[in-house]
Amino acid sequence: MRHDPFLEAAVAEARQGLAEGGIPIGSVLVVDGQIVGRGHNRRVQRESATLHAEIDCLENAGRLAPADYRRSVLYSTLSPCDMCSGAVLLYGIPKVVVGESQTFQGPEAYVRQHGVELEVVDHPECRSLMKQFIQQHPELWNEDIGET
């Protein structure tokens, strides 16, 4: 597996989320080779209904011009859910790099059908962080993805 500093930055965000008592999913937004936003899932920490890693990342990037989004790449340690995939489509983000999609797979085909390049890396640490978390906290994980 090739070393990708942007995916590693997303993994660092996932680790930080876990250390805070949250769900270990991280994300970074890159424009023109520079990280402009970082985030991790903070639903637990902030008692939020919507603060997934990708949404936290976009929020932390602040307001960007549409042209900036069109030159961006969103990195996420886990396949984005419906909500986060919707944000990718809304802002016209052309590429998403996913750490892994074995423990959870969002609407990847739908995102691709809308012209987004989706690269799934199958990063071992992304997968192990999620597998371990899901085993230890199934109720919290199910809440995060809207399962009962």
Order of alpha helices (4+ residues) and beta strands (2+ residues): alpha-beta-beta-alpha-alpha-alpha-beta-alpha-beta-alpha-beta-alpha-alpha
